[in-house]
Amino acid sequence: MRTGTGARTVAAGGTICLLLLCSQRLHAQAAAGAADDPAKKHFSVGAVLYNDGNYAGALVEFKTSYAAQKNVKVCTYVGLALQALNRYAEAEAELLKCLADAGEAVKPDAKAEIEDILKQLASVIGSVQVTCAVAGAAVSFDGAAGGTTPLAAPVRLNVGHHTIVVKKEGCEGHFGVYRGKEKVAGYIEDCLDRNG
């Protein structure tokens, strides 16, 4: 009986070794292919990071991959990583840019996937229209530069509270801070009226 059991163990062990050897060869071949192609290498690393929940790291790798080679699939993953980081408005902007860049070359299934993601994002993004009587005032949203007045179009932001700051050169010490429609600090209007 021992001989039979030992034979089965050896056979099973041999099969496991063979599978491991095949797996190692496939992994080595994939790694060799990725090493030759920086876009594939960065995408592969990004996929591992994304699957591990490291969305910030995945985003860097996906953006690097997309910069090396424009690819709709990679661009979709840039959008998904931004979505996973709750950066919905940025995800929307990236995906819309991806569709515009690809133009007619985007395959129908890839376009449908991006459009589905955009529909999901629409429920968590809003538009903010900033109007100012004076041109050239700097506008920032949550500390990030947003352009100067007049802004060309409404600004897309995640739904929620945001700090919008309007400043004008020559109006040092005068500023406006708004949360929603409510002004919470500053008094830029008087300066803009005088220096407009």
Backbone hydrogen bonds, N-H to C=O, Kabsch-Sander energy under -0.5 kcal/mol:
donor,donor_aa,acceptor,acceptor_aa,energy
5,T,1,M,-2.3
6,G,2,R,-2.9
7,A,3,T,-2.4
8,R,4,G,-2.2
9,T,5,T,-2.4
10,V,6,G,-2.5
11,A,7,A,-2.5
12,A,8,R,-3.0
13,G,9,T,-3.2
14,G,10,V,-2.8
15,T,11,A,-2.1
16,I,12,A,-2.5
17,C,13,G,-2.5
18,L,14,G,-2.4
19,L,15,T,-2.7
20,L,16,I,-2.7
21,L,17,C,-2.5
22,C,18,L,-2.5
23,S,19,L,-2.8
24,Q,20,L,-2.7
25,R,21,L,-2.2
26,L,22,C,-2.6
27,H,23,S,-2.6
28,A,24,Q,-2.4
29,Q,25,R,-2.6
30,A,26,L,-2.6
31,A,27,H,-2.7
32,A,28,A,-2.4
33,G,29,Q,-2.4
34,A,30,A,-2.5
35,A,31,A,-2.3
36,D,32,A,-1.3
37,D,33,G,-0.8
41,K,34,A,-0.7
41,K,37,D,-2.4
42,H,38,P,-2.7
43,F,39,A,-2.1
44,S,40,K,-2.8
45,V,41,K,-2.3
46,G,42,H,-2.5
47,A,43,F,-2.6
48,V,44,S,-1.9
49,L,45,V,-2.4
50,Y,46,G,-2.9
51,N,47,A,-2.5
52,D,48,V,-1.4
53,G,50,Y,-1.6
54,N,49,L,-2.7
55,Y,53,G,-1.5
58,A,54,N,-2.4
59,L,55,Y,-2.5
60,V,56,A,-1.6
61,E,57,G,-2.0
62,F,58,A,-3.1
63,K,59,L,-2.6
64,T,60,V,-2.1
65,S,61,E,-2.5
66,Y,62,F,-2.6
67,A,63,K,-2.2
68,A,64,T,-1.7
69,Q,65,S,-1.9
75,C,71,N,-2.4
76,T,72,V,-2.3
77,Y,73,K,-1.6
78,V,74,V,-1.8
79,G,75,C,-2.1
80,L,76,T,-2.3
81,A,77,Y,-2.4
82,L,78,V,-2.2
83,Q,79,G,-2.4
84,A,80,L,-2.4
85,L,81,A,-1.4
86,N,83,Q,-1.8
87,R,82,L,-2.8
88,Y,86,N,-0.8
91,A,87,R,-2.2
92,E,88,Y,-2.7
93,A,89,A,-2.3
94,E,90,E,-2.6
95,L,91,A,-2.5
96,L,92,E,-2.6
97,K,93,A,-2.3
98,C,94,E,-2.4
99,L,95,L,-2.2
100,A,96,L,-2.2
101,D,97,K,-3.1
102,A,98,C,-2.4
103,G,99,L,-2.0
105,A,102,A,-2.0
106,V,103,G,-1.0
111,K,107,K,-2.6
112,A,108,P,-2.4
113,E,109,D,-2.0
114,I,110,A,-2.2
115,E,111,K,-2.6
116,D,112,A,-2.1
117,I,113,E,-2.0
118,L,114,I,-2.6
119,K,115,E,-1.9
120,Q,116,D,-1.8
121,L,117,I,-2.3
122,A,118,L,-1.8
123,S,119,K,-0.6
123,S,120,Q,-0.9
124,V,121,L,-2.2
125,I,122,A,-0.8
126,G,157,L,-3.2
128,V,155,V,-2.5
130,V,128,V,-0.6
131,T,129,Q,-0.6
136,G,149,T,-3.8
137,A,134,V,-0.7
138,A,167,K,-3.0
139,V,147,G,-3.1
140,S,165,V,-2.6
141,F,144,A,-2.7
142,D,140,S,-0.5
142,D,163,T,-3.7
144,A,141,F,-2.1
146,G,139,V,-3.1
147,G,139,V,-0.5
149,T,137,A,-2.5
151,L,130,V,-0.5
155,V,128,V,-3.2
157,L,126,G,-2.6
159,V,124,V,-2.2
164,I,162,H,-0.6
164,I,178,Y,-2.2
165,V,140,S,-2.4
165,V,163,T,-0.5
166,V,176,G,-1.9
167,K,138,A,-2.8
171,C,168,K,-2.0
174,H,171,C,-2.8
176,G,166,V,-1.4
177,V,185,A,-2.5
178,Y,164,I,-2.2
179,R,182,E,-2.9
180,G,162,H,-0.5
182,E,179,R,-1.6
184,V,177,V,-2.6
185,A,177,V,-1.4
187,Y,175,F,-0.8
188,I,175,F,-0.6
191,C,187,Y,-0.6
192,L,188,I,-2.8
193,D,189,E,-2.6
194,R,190,D,-1.8
195,N,191,C,-3.1
196,G,192,L,-1.4
